[in-house]
């Protein structure tokens, strides 16, 4: 089944991924992140008129976030694909761009799960009071289990990056590359090296960049 997906048009898989993301975003915006949540979140930082203006902007330009999401997603998938291909070059392995691109799209579905879990949680278990409650409710990350009050603000992204779904993503990415892109004589170790040197180094570079920005503007 996976092999047939990799051989077929990747656009269909990407459209499904975007559609699921849009659905979660729509339900969250309509039923979870209400006007009261915005007032509760920014009530001490902004005036009522400023919050009203923010809500009016959201209503008028609601389409912007839906347009922005697939653009960011496509760039992310493209960058990971290129990073893996570069990782393959480092170990004298030529990876097919189309198949690698397809594998990255499939593994990207992993990151739908935490968003889906948050949506279900705040609909059926706990009422969302502030946007901070949603951003801090990440029980799949290392950050969630540490004393957040004692942590430096610039460590937030790094500690959130260490999470269960990131590990699953790396493991699944490694398995699919080994199973569908490498020759039978290539070892699993080489697949791990391609992912860790390709995707891992890119992720580390991005994390350092975000941390640097956090330190500069904190």
Order of alpha helices (4+ residues) and beta strands (2+ residues): alpha-alpha-alpha-alpha-alpha-alpha-alpha-alpha-alpha-alpha-alpha-alpha
